[in-house]
Amino acid sequence: MSDGAVELMRVIRGDRIESVHRGHAVICDGTGAVVEAWGDPAAVIYPRSSCKMIQALPLLESGAGRDLTDRQVALACASHQGAAIHTEAVSAWLADLDLTEADLRCGTHMPYADDAKADLIRGGEAPCQLHNNCSGKHAGFLTLSKLLGGGPDYVEIDHPVQIAVRRTFEEVTEMDSPGWGIDGCSAPNFATRLDALGGAMGRFAAAREGGGTRADAMARLTRAMGAAPELVAGEGRACTDLMRAMEGRVAVKTGAEAVFIAIVPELDRGVALKIVDGGTRAAEATIAALLVRLGVLDATAPVARRLTEGPIANCRGTVTGRYEVTLP
């Protein structure tokens, strides 16, 4: 999958290149056509959590999410921090479904939010599935499952929820997925080409409410993410900080192993990238640089400078190096 990758980002310590990250990136228009590319646009990847807005499409298209608030829609697309703002919202959503945390199938991990983690440790408590960064997505799956009449194990590949997700994923990427793997939250994650993922984001960007069932759902998901960046990720996270810097006009979403997407409605542009070594810092730097290139992110914004330049500092606050984006 790394064949054809190009250098996208360097890490500099002193006056020496210490690390180099290579990858692939595409910018697509509203029809899904590639307008700019770096590396191999046809590289096959797992989109991981970058495609949560696609996984949430059946929730809205089916009518199962008709009564959801925009904040719940944003949570369905989230890889959140497990802070109280996230866990309380997911818990309330489950209660609306007459379900509990035990009905989730995402598994448990410590919350990423420092305050939430410290609270659990001080209280001698273990984390629960609400703290899982994907619990909002899974609440969406449960909402859809209730409509479809599926069994409790909604993450199984042959469950009606995942059948609907796969069908939708292949429709919006306009290609049959060559296979699937199990994501960190136990749901199937369908492989696709990078240009197909970027094309799907371009179609999201071109969607307008009033354009039909799919366009309505795409536009609402994009709008909800931009309006509630604190729910999509959390304080200090690149997704949240980038969307805030762009005042909600652009939706961005990271995925594990250094995948990142952006949906830019004002330009009818979608972006997708993959760093082949899985380096998050390089994915964050590259997406920020591409948003600057598109003119929707101010290059002088603190988040843009932090992600694309650094500086890198040690534990004493001494500046030891910097980042350098090297998009050809």
Backbone bond lengths (Angstrom), bond angles and torsions (degrees), N, CA, C in turn:
res aa  C-N    CA-C-N  psi(-1)  N-CA   C-N-CA  omega(-1)  CA-C   N-CA-C  phi
1 M - - - 1.465 - - 1.519 111.10 -
2 S 1.363 116.89 -20.40 1.457 119.12 -179.09 1.515 112.73 -83.13
3 D 1.366 118.65 -9.45 1.454 120.88 179.08 1.521 109.66 -57.90
4 G 1.322 115.38 132.91 1.460 119.86 178.65 1.506 114.72 84.47
5 A 1.325 118.00 -1.80 1.462 120.52 178.85 1.520 109.89 -66.82
6 V 1.317 116.00 149.05 1.459 121.50 178.69 1.521 109.73 -119.44
7 E 1.326 115.60 158.26 1.461 119.87 177.15 1.526 109.43 -66.74
8 L 1.331 115.99 129.03 1.463 121.49 -179.55 1.525 112.57 -119.19
9 M 1.333 118.21 -24.11 1.456 119.77 -174.80 1.525 110.50 -157.43
10 R 1.338 115.43 142.07 1.464 122.12 176.90 1.519 109.71 -121.17
11 V 1.320 115.09 153.79 1.457 122.22 170.58 1.525 107.46 -114.04
12 I 1.308 116.24 124.77 1.457 122.81 -175.96 1.528 108.98 -110.06
13 R 1.319 116.97 129.45 1.466 121.92 172.16 1.523 107.14 -120.94
14 G 1.342 115.96 123.50 1.457 118.96 -172.15 1.516 108.43 63.04
15 D 1.322 117.31 -124.18 1.467 120.79 177.86 1.523 111.30 -113.48
16 R 1.354 116.18 22.11 1.460 120.05 -174.81 1.527 110.97 -122.33
17 I 1.327 115.83 139.23 1.464 120.51 173.49 1.525 108.07 -70.79
18 E 1.336 116.13 119.31 1.455 120.28 -177.77 1.526 112.67 -97.71
19 S 1.341 116.80 -36.12 1.464 121.50 -179.35 1.514 109.31 -144.45
20 V 1.323 115.43 152.30 1.461 122.32 177.58 1.522 108.28 -132.06
21 H 1.326 116.60 133.38 1.465 121.91 176.45 1.528 108.86 -112.71
22 R 1.324 116.09 132.40 1.458 122.49 179.61 1.527 109.70 -115.61
23 G 1.311 115.92 155.69 1.454 117.70 -179.82 1.504 113.53 -174.41
24 H 1.316 114.73 -164.16 1.459 124.45 -178.45 1.530 107.97 -131.20
25 A 1.317 117.36 147.01 1.469 121.15 176.98 1.517 109.80 -151.97
26 V 1.334 115.80 149.08 1.464 121.18 176.03 1.524 109.76 -138.87
27 I 1.319 114.65 148.76 1.465 122.50 165.99 1.517 106.32 -118.46
28 C 1.338 116.55 127.54 1.470 121.65 -177.10 1.524 110.25 -120.41
29 D 1.335 115.87 154.45 1.461 120.04 177.78 1.526 110.59 -89.87
30 G 1.320 115.72 -174.36 1.454 120.86 -174.87 1.512 115.11 -68.98
31 T 1.331 117.19 -13.45 1.469 120.66 175.36 1.520 111.42 -91.56
32 G 1.337 116.30 -8.20 1.453 120.95 -176.93 1.510 113.85 97.27
33 A 1.338 117.95 -1.04 1.459 121.17 -179.33 1.526 110.58 -76.21
34 V 1.323 116.53 142.76 1.464 121.81 177.83 1.527 108.97 -75.60
35 V 1.333 116.50 127.45 1.471 120.98 177.02 1.519 112.31 -107.83
36 E 1.323 117.58 -24.32 1.460 122.64 172.49 1.524 108.03 -147.10
37 A 1.329 116.26 146.04 1.461 119.28 -179.28 1.521 110.36 -149.59
38 W 1.321 114.70 149.88 1.452 123.21 175.47 1.529 107.03 -132.27
39 G 1.333 117.09 137.85 1.453 119.15 -176.39 1.511 110.89 73.67
40 D 1.325 116.62 -142.88 1.457 122.46 -176.48 1.522 110.61 -107.60
41 P 1.329 118.47 105.05 1.470 120.49 -179.92 1.524 113.20 -61.43
42 A 1.339 116.81 -23.00 1.458 119.95 -177.27 1.524 112.56 -90.82
43 A 1.328 117.80 7.77 1.460 120.22 177.83 1.522 109.57 -58.03
44 V 1.325 116.94 133.13 1.462 121.77 179.72 1.526 108.81 -90.61
45 I 1.327 115.94 127.92 1.455 121.31 -175.46 1.534 110.21 -134.95
46 Y 1.320 115.65 163.47 1.459 121.32 161.32 1.524 106.78 -90.67
47 P 1.317 119.05 123.71 1.467 120.26 -179.60 1.520 113.88 -72.72
48 R 1.328 115.82 -16.37 1.453 121.91 -178.43 1.534 110.10 51.23
49 S 1.324 118.54 -138.87 1.473 119.79 -173.73 1.520 114.32 -74.77
50 S 1.333 117.36 -5.03 1.465 118.51 178.59 1.520 112.28 -65.64
51 C 1.346 117.78 -17.17 1.469 120.63 -175.43 1.524 112.46 -103.94
52 K 1.326 118.11 19.66 1.465 118.91 -176.19 1.524 113.14 -61.18
53 M 1.322 117.76 -29.44 1.463 118.57 177.35 1.524 111.21 -67.92
54 I 1.332 118.14 -28.11 1.466 120.67 173.96 1.529 109.38 -72.65
55 Q 1.323 116.84 -42.78 1.468 120.21 178.93 1.526 111.65 -62.68
56 A 1.343 116.70 -25.40 1.463 120.76 179.92 1.527 112.94 -87.69
57 L 1.324 117.81 -10.02 1.470 119.49 -178.51 1.527 113.09 -58.10
58 P 1.341 120.46 -45.99 1.468 118.86 179.75 1.521 113.13 -61.20
59 L 1.316 117.12 -29.31 1.464 121.33 177.39 1.522 110.77 -58.61
60 L 1.336 116.89 -42.79 1.467 120.59 -178.90 1.519 111.94 -86.08
61 E 1.317 117.79 -40.46 1.465 120.17 -177.62 1.519 112.34 -64.51
62 S 1.326 116.70 -32.77 1.462 121.11 -177.89 1.521 113.02 -74.90
63 G 1.333 116.01 -18.61 1.461 120.58 -173.41 1.514 112.76 91.82
64 A 1.336 117.00 -5.91 1.470 119.63 179.91 1.524 111.45 -62.02
65 G 1.339 116.24 -32.11 1.460 120.54 -178.98 1.512 113.95 -96.49
66 R 1.313 116.75 20.46 1.468 121.09 -175.46 1.522 112.55 -56.31
67 D 1.324 117.23 -38.18 1.462 121.02 -175.30 1.528 113.39 -97.07
68 L 1.321 117.13 6.21 1.461 119.31 179.38 1.521 110.96 -73.30
69 T 1.315 115.84 147.30 1.459 120.36 172.76 1.527 109.00 -78.94
70 D 1.323 116.40 164.36 1.458 119.61 176.85 1.525 111.14 -63.26
71 R 1.317 118.05 -29.89 1.457 120.61 178.61 1.527 110.65 -68.82
72 Q 1.319 116.86 -36.10 1.470 119.27 174.61 1.526 110.62 -68.17
73 V 1.308 117.02 -37.85 1.466 120.86 177.12 1.530 109.84 -62.06
74 A 1.325 117.02 -41.44 1.470 120.35 176.80 1.525 110.62 -62.62
75 L 1.330 116.91 -40.96 1.471 120.80 178.96 1.531 111.66 -63.42
76 A 1.313 116.91 -32.70 1.461 119.98 178.31 1.529 111.44 -64.69
77 C 1.330 116.96 -19.79 1.467 122.39 179.52 1.525 112.05 -102.30
78 A 1.324 117.61 6.60 1.465 121.37 -166.80 1.520 114.28 -88.99
79 S 1.337 113.78 149.98 1.466 123.54 160.57 1.528 104.34 -120.76
80 H 1.316 115.79 81.45 1.464 120.65 -163.81 1.521 113.03 -89.91
81 Q 1.321 115.11 174.63 1.455 123.35 -173.23 1.531 114.16 -87.01
82 G 1.317 117.02 -9.79 1.463 119.15 -175.38 1.507 113.02 74.88
83 A 1.328 117.18 21.37 1.461 121.97 174.78 1.528 108.73 -76.20
84 A 1.325 115.75 169.48 1.471 119.81 -177.71 1.521 111.62 -58.30
85 I 1.329 117.53 -36.34 1.464 120.75 -179.50 1.530 110.70 -60.11
86 H 1.321 116.05 -28.44 1.468 120.69 -179.85 1.524 111.88 -88.76
87 T 1.313 116.88 -50.56 1.468 120.10 -174.93 1.520 111.79 -66.30
88 E 1.326 117.44 -38.47 1.464 119.85 179.55 1.524 110.85 -67.01
89 A 1.327 116.58 -37.72 1.466 119.64 -179.61 1.525 111.02 -68.61
90 V 1.336 117.19 -41.39 1.469 119.75 178.74 1.521 110.49 -67.80
91 S 1.329 117.32 -40.11 1.459 120.75 178.11 1.527 110.99 -60.35
92 A 1.323 116.71 -43.01 1.465 120.47 178.89 1.525 111.24 -65.64
93 W 1.311 116.56 -38.24 1.468 121.47 178.17 1.531 110.08 -62.06
94 L 1.331 116.43 -46.44 1.463 119.82 178.19 1.528 111.56 -61.50
95 A 1.331 116.45 -39.65 1.469 120.08 178.91 1.523 110.55 -61.48
96 D 1.339 116.77 -37.76 1.470 120.34 177.10 1.528 111.42 -61.22
97 L 1.343 116.16 -26.88 1.464 121.12 179.37 1.524 112.58 -91.46
98 D 1.349 116.11 3.25 1.471 121.71 -173.34 1.530 110.89 60.29
99 L 1.328 115.40 36.95 1.458 122.42 178.32 1.522 109.24 -123.22
100 T 1.321 115.98 172.71 1.460 121.33 178.74 1.526 109.75 -133.24
101 E 1.320 114.34 178.41 1.469 121.10 177.89 1.517 111.39 -55.38
102 A 1.315 117.48 -32.13 1.464 121.24 -178.38 1.525 112.66 -65.09
103 D 1.325 117.53 -19.98 1.460 120.95 179.89 1.525 112.57 -80.19
104 L 1.324 117.32 -13.66 1.457 120.66 176.55 1.524 109.81 -69.92
105 R 1.321 116.00 155.32 1.453 121.81 177.82 1.531 111.28 -126.89
106 C 1.336 116.03 24.47 1.463 119.51 -175.46 1.520 113.65 -90.24
107 G 1.334 118.19 -14.08 1.455 120.23 -177.80 1.523 111.74 83.17
108 T 1.329 114.97 177.25 1.460 121.48 -170.89 1.521 111.00 -121.24
109 H 1.314 116.55 139.33 1.466 121.89 167.20 1.527 108.26 -148.80
110 M 1.312 116.55 162.48 1.460 120.20 177.38 1.520 109.68 -62.05
111 P 1.330 117.48 143.40 1.464 118.94 177.28 1.522 111.10 -62.31
112 Y 1.323 116.04 148.19 1.460 120.42 177.93 1.525 111.92 -78.16
113 A 1.329 117.48 -25.09 1.459 121.33 179.55 1.528 109.70 -68.72
114 D 1.325 116.97 126.79 1.468 121.24 -176.73 1.525 112.04 -58.90
115 D 1.328 117.10 -43.49 1.469 120.19 -178.24 1.526 110.71 -63.24
116 A 1.321 116.46 -44.10 1.468 120.03 -179.20 1.524 110.58 -65.21
117 K 1.324 116.47 -40.86 1.467 120.48 178.59 1.532 110.13 -63.35
118 A 1.339 116.82 -44.83 1.468 120.36 -179.55 1.523 111.37 -63.86
119 D 1.335 116.79 -38.35 1.466 120.06 179.13 1.520 111.14 -61.94
120 L 1.324 117.12 -41.65 1.461 120.41 178.96 1.528 111.02 -65.12
121 I 1.310 116.41 -43.59 1.466 120.48 -178.55 1.519 110.58 -64.69
122 R 1.343 116.73 -45.58 1.475 120.16 179.69 1.517 111.19 -61.78
123 G 1.335 116.28 -36.52 1.462 120.15 -178.69 1.511 113.98 -85.11
124 G 1.331 116.72 -0.74 1.459 120.01 -177.94 1.511 112.76 63.90
125 E 1.325 116.68 28.82 1.464 121.81 -176.76 1.524 111.41 -102.66
126 A 1.294 116.31 151.85 1.464 122.38 174.14 1.526 109.03 -93.06
127 P 1.332 117.64 150.17 1.464 119.35 175.31 1.526 110.41 -68.28
128 C 1.313 116.21 160.00 1.464 121.19 175.01 1.520 108.75 -122.39
129 Q 1.311 116.61 -177.96 1.464 119.97 -175.75 1.531 112.89 -67.51
130 L 1.314 117.75 -20.77 1.465 119.55 175.69 1.516 110.94 -61.30
131 H 1.339 117.40 -29.64 1.461 121.43 -179.09 1.523 112.10 -76.31
132 N 1.315 117.22 -15.81 1.466 119.80 178.92 1.526 109.30 -59.55
133 N 1.314 116.76 134.48 1.472 120.05 -175.85 1.521 112.82 -61.92
134 C 1.333 117.20 -17.76 1.467 121.56 -179.36 1.523 113.54 -101.04
135 S 1.328 118.68 10.89 1.466 119.17 -174.01 1.526 112.36 -63.68
136 G 1.321 118.14 -29.80 1.461 120.02 176.88 1.519 112.10 -67.12
137 K 1.323 115.90 -42.94 1.465 119.86 176.01 1.523 110.39 -59.17
138 H 1.331 115.87 -41.03 1.460 119.96 -178.10 1.525 111.89 -71.08
139 A 1.329 117.26 -31.78 1.466 119.33 172.88 1.530 109.85 -62.59
140 G 1.335 115.58 -37.49 1.460 119.65 175.12 1.516 111.94 -64.46
141 F 1.328 117.11 -42.85 1.463 120.58 176.43 1.531 111.36 -58.76
142 L 1.331 116.67 -42.88 1.464 120.51 179.96 1.531 111.48 -65.56
143 T 1.326 116.10 -35.81 1.470 120.12 177.45 1.525 110.33 -63.99
144 L 1.336 116.40 -44.02 1.457 120.65 177.84 1.527 110.68 -66.88
145 S 1.328 116.93 -40.05 1.464 121.11 -179.18 1.523 111.48 -60.92
146 K 1.329 115.84 -36.54 1.470 119.40 179.84 1.523 110.33 -61.97
147 L 1.332 116.78 -39.33 1.456 120.49 178.20 1.521 111.23 -69.80
148 L 1.332 116.42 -41.36 1.457 120.80 -175.12 1.530 113.12 -80.42
149 G 1.329 116.22 -11.66 1.456 119.77 178.98 1.514 113.19 72.94
150 G 1.321 116.68 28.46 1.456 120.31 -179.51 1.513 112.22 -77.91
151 G 1.327 115.62 164.81 1.450 121.18 177.44 1.521 111.83 -74.00
152 P 1.335 117.12 -178.16 1.460 121.15 -173.37 1.526 114.49 -71.46
153 D 1.321 117.80 -23.16 1.467 120.38 -175.59 1.527 110.44 -93.52
154 Y 1.309 114.53 70.21 1.464 122.19 -172.05 1.523 113.84 -70.88
155 V 1.341 119.12 -7.03 1.468 120.84 178.48 1.528 112.46 -89.93
156 E 1.319 117.93 -4.78 1.457 119.92 -179.89 1.529 110.43 -69.97
157 I 1.315 116.53 143.75 1.464 121.89 -173.31 1.527 112.66 -61.17
158 D 1.331 117.30 -28.73 1.465 120.19 -178.53 1.534 112.60 -98.40
159 H 1.333 117.24 10.21 1.466 120.65 176.85 1.529 108.90 -75.11
160 P 1.340 118.28 146.55 1.469 119.83 179.80 1.525 114.24 -53.37
161 V 1.341 117.74 -33.44 1.466 120.24 178.38 1.521 110.80 -63.32
162 Q 1.328 116.88 -48.16 1.467 119.36 -176.68 1.526 112.09 -75.00
163 I 1.319 117.11 -27.14 1.468 119.81 172.53 1.528 109.21 -63.81
164 A 1.336 116.49 -43.17 1.471 120.67 178.38 1.526 110.95 -65.65
165 V 1.333 116.66 -40.88 1.465 120.20 179.92 1.524 110.36 -63.65
166 R 1.328 116.71 -46.07 1.472 118.57 -179.34 1.525 111.44 -62.89
167 R 1.318 116.70 -44.26 1.463 119.62 179.82 1.530 110.35 -58.76
168 T 1.312 116.74 -45.80 1.458 121.38 -179.60 1.519 111.21 -66.03
169 F 1.334 116.76 -42.69 1.461 121.37 179.63 1.527 110.73 -58.36
170 E 1.327 116.80 -44.28 1.458 120.27 -178.67 1.523 111.38 -71.15
171 E 1.320 117.06 -31.82 1.471 119.68 177.62 1.517 111.45 -68.27
172 V 1.326 117.95 -46.08 1.465 118.99 -174.67 1.524 112.62 -78.94
173 T 1.351 117.37 -23.97 1.461 119.38 173.55 1.529 111.39 -87.25
174 E 1.319 115.88 -11.21 1.465 123.42 179.47 1.527 112.07 57.49
175 M 1.324 116.31 39.68 1.468 120.96 171.97 1.519 109.10 -157.59
176 D 1.320 115.68 151.50 1.452 120.35 173.72 1.516 108.88 -73.58
177 S 1.304 116.88 132.58 1.458 119.98 177.59 1.529 109.37 -67.33
178 P 1.346 117.70 134.41 1.462 120.08 179.62 1.525 113.79 -79.26
179 G 1.340 116.77 -1.57 1.452 119.11 179.22 1.505 111.34 161.95
180 W 1.313 116.08 -179.24 1.458 119.56 -177.12 1.522 109.72 -147.46
181 G 1.335 114.96 156.12 1.448 122.46 173.89 1.516 108.52 -130.49
182 I 1.322 116.66 170.31 1.458 120.72 178.93 1.518 109.10 -92.66
183 D 1.310 116.62 125.85 1.461 122.22 -179.46 1.526 110.39 -76.09
184 G 1.326 116.10 172.96 1.456 121.09 179.61 1.508 113.54 -60.15
185 C 1.332 116.83 -25.80 1.463 121.59 -178.70 1.525 112.15 -95.58
186 S 1.336 117.23 9.18 1.469 125.32 176.30 1.519 115.19 82.71
187 A 1.335 118.11 -4.09 1.468 119.76 176.92 1.526 109.94 -83.03
188 P 1.340 117.92 151.11 1.466 119.99 174.69 1.531 110.56 -62.68
189 N 1.331 115.38 143.35 1.461 121.26 174.66 1.524 106.89 -124.88
190 F 1.325 115.96 119.72 1.456 121.20 -170.56 1.524 111.03 -91.22
191 A 1.319 116.07 127.84 1.457 121.79 179.26 1.525 109.87 -70.07
192 T 1.328 115.38 152.63 1.458 121.16 177.01 1.515 108.75 -159.67
193 R 1.313 117.55 170.03 1.466 120.48 173.08 1.525 109.59 -77.46
194 L 1.321 116.01 152.20 1.456 119.72 178.95 1.521 111.26 -61.77
195 D 1.342 117.74 -41.05 1.465 118.92 -179.44 1.524 111.48 -67.31
196 A 1.332 117.50 -28.92 1.464 120.18 176.64 1.524 110.68 -70.44
197 L 1.340 116.99 -38.99 1.462 120.32 175.79 1.524 110.43 -65.75
198 G 1.332 117.02 -44.49 1.461 120.14 176.94 1.517 111.97 -62.14
199 G 1.347 116.43 -38.12 1.455 120.01 177.62 1.515 111.88 -63.51
200 A 1.344 116.62 -39.49 1.466 120.08 176.64 1.524 110.34 -61.96
201 M 1.330 116.92 -39.49 1.469 119.71 178.89 1.530 110.70 -67.97
202 G 1.334 117.21 -34.44 1.462 120.01 174.31 1.517 111.43 -62.59
203 R 1.325 116.78 -39.44 1.468 120.25 178.59 1.523 110.85 -68.57
204 F 1.324 117.34 -37.31 1.460 119.81 173.06 1.528 109.99 -59.48
205 A 1.328 116.13 -43.51 1.466 120.22 -177.08 1.527 111.79 -64.00
206 A 1.337 116.42 -34.28 1.467 120.34 -177.99 1.519 113.11 -83.69
207 A 1.333 117.70 -11.60 1.468 120.80 -177.03 1.520 111.10 -70.86
208 R 1.308 115.93 139.49 1.464 121.92 177.89 1.521 108.78 -130.23
209 E 1.330 116.42 141.44 1.460 119.85 176.98 1.523 109.24 -63.49
210 G 1.323 115.64 138.41 1.452 121.23 -173.06 1.515 112.26 97.09
211 G 1.339 116.62 -1.53 1.459 120.80 -177.42 1.516 114.20 -94.89
212 G 1.313 117.74 8.12 1.457 121.18 -178.03 1.514 110.39 118.03
213 T 1.322 116.11 172.54 1.468 121.02 -172.80 1.528 112.39 -57.39
214 R 1.334 117.09 -50.01 1.461 119.47 -178.31 1.518 111.34 -68.02
215 A 1.316 117.69 -44.84 1.460 120.24 179.74 1.522 110.95 -61.98
216 D 1.329 116.50 -40.20 1.461 120.52 177.65 1.526 110.65 -59.49
217 A 1.342 116.08 -45.28 1.459 120.45 -177.89 1.525 111.02 -67.18
218 M 1.317 117.03 -44.05 1.465 120.56 179.03 1.524 111.23 -60.73
219 A 1.332 115.63 -46.50 1.458 119.39 -178.05 1.518 111.76 -65.31
220 R 1.333 116.35 -38.09 1.467 118.60 -179.99 1.529 111.10 -67.84
221 L 1.320 117.56 -40.67 1.458 120.87 178.81 1.521 110.65 -61.98
222 T 1.334 116.60 -45.41 1.462 120.85 179.23 1.519 110.70 -61.72
223 R 1.328 116.12 -46.36 1.473 120.53 -179.14 1.516 111.40 -63.54
224 A 1.334 117.03 -42.66 1.461 120.87 -177.89 1.524 111.49 -64.23
225 M 1.322 116.97 -40.29 1.459 119.99 178.19 1.528 110.97 -62.70
226 G 1.321 116.49 -46.55 1.458 119.81 -178.94 1.512 113.51 -66.60
227 A 1.330 116.39 -28.77 1.466 120.44 -178.02 1.526 112.83 -81.79
228 A 1.325 117.96 -18.77 1.472 120.61 -177.76 1.527 110.95 -135.10
229 P 1.331 116.93 60.70 1.478 119.19 -177.45 1.513 113.45 -61.72
230 E 1.346 116.97 -25.36 1.464 120.03 179.67 1.523 111.90 -69.16
231 L 1.329 117.27 -22.38 1.457 121.13 177.45 1.526 111.84 -87.03
232 V 1.321 117.23 -32.14 1.461 121.71 -177.59 1.526 111.45 -67.38
233 A 1.337 116.95 -32.23 1.468 121.03 178.40 1.523 108.82 -139.35
234 G 1.325 117.50 -90.29 1.454 120.02 178.78 1.521 111.09 157.24
235 E 1.315 115.87 177.48 1.455 120.75 -174.76 1.528 111.37 -61.45
236 G 1.333 115.25 131.11 1.447 121.50 178.46 1.513 114.84 84.97
237 R 1.329 117.30 -4.60 1.468 120.80 -178.84 1.526 110.43 -86.70
238 A 1.326 115.91 148.02 1.460 120.62 -176.96 1.525 112.32 -60.42
239 C 1.337 117.81 -43.41 1.473 119.66 -179.43 1.520 111.24 -57.47
240 T 1.321 115.93 -48.86 1.465 120.72 -178.02 1.516 110.64 -64.10
241 D 1.328 116.80 -48.01 1.464 120.19 -176.42 1.524 111.91 -65.95
242 L 1.325 117.69 -38.17 1.464 119.86 178.38 1.526 111.37 -66.77
243 M 1.322 117.89 -44.93 1.462 119.61 -179.59 1.519 111.24 -65.31
244 R 1.319 117.48 -36.96 1.464 119.79 176.20 1.526 110.77 -64.19
245 A 1.329 116.86 -42.72 1.467 120.51 -179.14 1.519 111.44 -62.79
246 M 1.335 116.53 -29.78 1.468 120.54 179.09 1.524 111.34 -97.28
247 E 1.334 116.68 12.14 1.462 124.07 174.78 1.521 112.69 54.33
248 G 1.338 116.00 36.82 1.454 120.73 174.59 1.511 115.33 75.65
249 R 1.340 117.83 5.39 1.464 120.10 -178.54 1.530 112.24 -76.68
250 V 1.308 115.75 -18.15 1.459 122.33 -177.75 1.527 107.86 -128.54
251 A 1.328 116.41 138.53 1.462 121.01 173.43 1.520 108.52 -102.99
252 V 1.330 116.77 132.00 1.457 121.21 176.77 1.519 109.00 -128.22
253 K 1.329 115.69 153.34 1.459 119.37 -178.79 1.518 110.05 -153.79
254 T 1.307 114.99 128.70 1.452 121.30 176.55 1.518 110.79 -89.46
255 G 1.321 114.84 162.81 1.453 122.06 172.18 1.513 108.93 -138.65
256 A 1.311 117.05 155.29 1.455 120.92 179.42 1.526 110.63 -58.10
257 E 1.312 115.58 156.74 1.465 123.32 -179.60 1.519 112.07 61.67
258 A 1.361 114.78 34.79 1.469 121.78 166.84 1.526 115.04 67.34
259 V 1.330 115.75 44.31 1.461 121.44 167.90 1.526 107.22 -102.54
260 F 1.325 117.31 145.18 1.470 120.53 176.67 1.517 107.86 -148.38
261 I 1.340 115.62 141.50 1.472 119.96 174.84 1.527 109.40 -128.14
262 A 1.327 115.05 160.97 1.466 121.39 171.58 1.518 108.79 -141.32
263 I 1.328 115.75 144.76 1.468 123.71 176.88 1.517 106.74 -120.97
264 V 1.349 116.76 118.09 1.468 121.72 -172.77 1.526 108.91 -120.15
265 P 1.352 118.15 85.82 1.465 120.22 -175.05 1.527 114.60 -60.47
266 E 1.332 118.15 -35.90 1.464 118.84 -175.40 1.529 112.42 -66.75
267 L 1.323 117.34 -19.04 1.464 121.50 178.62 1.524 112.49 -113.36
268 D 1.345 117.46 -1.77 1.465 121.44 -172.55 1.528 110.23 52.59
269 R 1.316 115.22 50.12 1.463 120.57 -178.11 1.532 110.63 -127.59
270 G 1.327 115.12 141.04 1.448 121.97 172.91 1.512 109.40 -121.82
271 V 1.318 116.72 145.69 1.466 122.42 -178.60 1.521 108.31 -126.35
272 A 1.326 116.09 142.27 1.461 121.14 172.26 1.520 108.15 -144.40
273 L 1.327 116.37 140.84 1.464 119.95 178.23 1.518 110.09 -146.83
274 K 1.327 114.45 156.98 1.455 122.49 177.73 1.526 108.53 -143.12
275 I 1.318 117.18 125.01 1.453 123.06 172.55 1.521 106.85 -92.33
276 V 1.326 116.95 124.82 1.460 119.00 -167.72 1.526 113.60 -70.87
277 D 1.343 118.12 -24.17 1.470 118.64 179.03 1.522 112.56 -89.46
278 G 1.333 117.42 2.10 1.464 120.99 178.07 1.505 114.55 78.28
279 G 1.344 118.54 14.46 1.463 122.04 -175.97 1.516 112.83 -77.36
280 T 1.324 116.55 111.27 1.462 121.43 -177.49 1.518 111.94 -60.18
281 R 1.349 117.36 -41.10 1.465 119.30 -177.12 1.526 111.21 -59.45
282 A 1.337 116.69 -35.50 1.456 119.78 179.89 1.526 111.79 -73.00
283 A 1.336 117.22 -37.59 1.469 120.26 177.10 1.523 110.34 -63.82
284 E 1.339 116.61 -43.34 1.460 120.16 179.59 1.523 111.35 -65.14
285 A 1.333 116.89 -41.82 1.461 120.49 179.03 1.520 111.47 -64.12
286 T 1.331 116.33 -41.97 1.461 120.41 -176.02 1.521 111.54 -70.86
287 I 1.346 117.90 -42.31 1.466 118.19 178.93 1.522 110.59 -63.75
288 A 1.342 117.37 -38.91 1.459 119.81 178.27 1.522 110.61 -63.17
289 A 1.340 116.92 -42.70 1.462 120.35 179.62 1.525 111.81 -64.47
290 L 1.325 117.46 -38.27 1.464 120.24 178.51 1.524 111.30 -68.25
291 L 1.327 117.41 -36.21 1.467 120.08 177.15 1.523 110.80 -67.73
292 V 1.320 117.04 -36.51 1.469 120.68 173.70 1.525 109.21 -63.95
293 R 1.330 116.73 -44.16 1.466 121.84 -179.92 1.531 110.86 -58.49
294 L 1.338 116.43 -37.61 1.466 121.14 179.47 1.524 112.87 -77.38
295 G 1.325 116.90 -10.82 1.462 120.53 177.32 1.507 115.15 84.40
296 V 1.346 117.88 13.79 1.464 120.19 -178.70 1.529 112.40 -103.56
297 L 1.330 116.81 -9.75 1.463 121.72 176.56 1.515 108.04 -124.15
298 D 1.333 116.45 126.75 1.463 122.18 178.21 1.526 109.11 -68.09
299 A 1.323 116.71 125.10 1.461 120.79 -178.80 1.515 112.52 -61.47
300 T 1.343 117.10 -22.11 1.464 120.06 -178.98 1.530 112.42 -92.93
301 A 1.332 117.89 -2.42 1.469 120.40 177.96 1.524 109.18 -60.29
302 P 1.331 118.22 139.52 1.470 119.99 -177.95 1.520 113.65 -52.32
303 V 1.346 118.17 -40.71 1.460 118.95 -178.76 1.520 111.11 -68.51
304 A 1.329 117.67 -36.37 1.464 120.49 178.19 1.521 110.63 -64.00
305 R 1.317 116.89 -44.83 1.467 120.19 -179.72 1.524 111.22 -68.71
306 R 1.326 116.92 -39.55 1.464 120.26 179.97 1.522 111.64 -62.00
307 L 1.349 116.11 -43.56 1.454 119.60 -175.44 1.526 112.88 -78.16
308 T 1.333 117.71 -34.31 1.465 119.94 -174.64 1.524 113.73 -95.21
309 E 1.342 116.89 -20.30 1.455 119.38 -176.05 1.527 113.69 -123.18
310 G 1.310 117.59 -32.29 1.468 121.54 -171.87 1.530 108.45 100.76
311 P 1.338 119.16 -132.20 1.461 126.02 4.27 1.524 112.15 -76.89
312 I 1.328 115.54 166.22 1.462 122.29 172.66 1.527 107.27 -91.65
313 A 1.322 116.21 128.08 1.465 120.51 -179.66 1.518 109.86 -125.32
314 N 1.335 116.09 152.07 1.457 119.49 178.39 1.525 110.67 -90.93
315 C 1.322 116.90 -172.23 1.461 121.39 -174.42 1.533 113.48 -66.26
316 R 1.326 117.47 -18.23 1.468 121.02 177.67 1.520 112.07 -95.01
317 G 1.342 115.52 1.13 1.448 119.38 -178.88 1.515 113.39 86.63
318 T 1.316 117.83 4.95 1.461 121.41 178.23 1.528 109.57 -75.59
319 V 1.320 116.82 128.90 1.461 120.88 177.79 1.528 108.85 -71.60
320 T 1.329 115.34 122.79 1.460 120.68 -176.12 1.523 113.44 -113.56
321 G 1.315 117.61 -13.14 1.451 119.12 -177.82 1.507 112.26 -178.81
322 R 1.315 114.70 -167.67 1.464 120.66 -176.33 1.523 109.34 -156.46
323 Y 1.325 114.68 169.48 1.455 122.08 173.93 1.527 108.85 -101.90
324 E 1.313 115.55 156.76 1.462 120.81 176.00 1.522 108.63 -144.67
325 V 1.327 117.28 113.54 1.461 121.01 176.44 1.518 108.11 -79.68
326 T 1.328 116.36 132.55 1.460 120.87 -174.00 1.513 112.08 -122.14
327 L 1.324 117.51 38.25 1.457 120.75 175.76 1.519 109.53 -54.85
328 P 1.341 118.45 123.50 1.474 119.75 179.99 1.522 111.69 -60.92
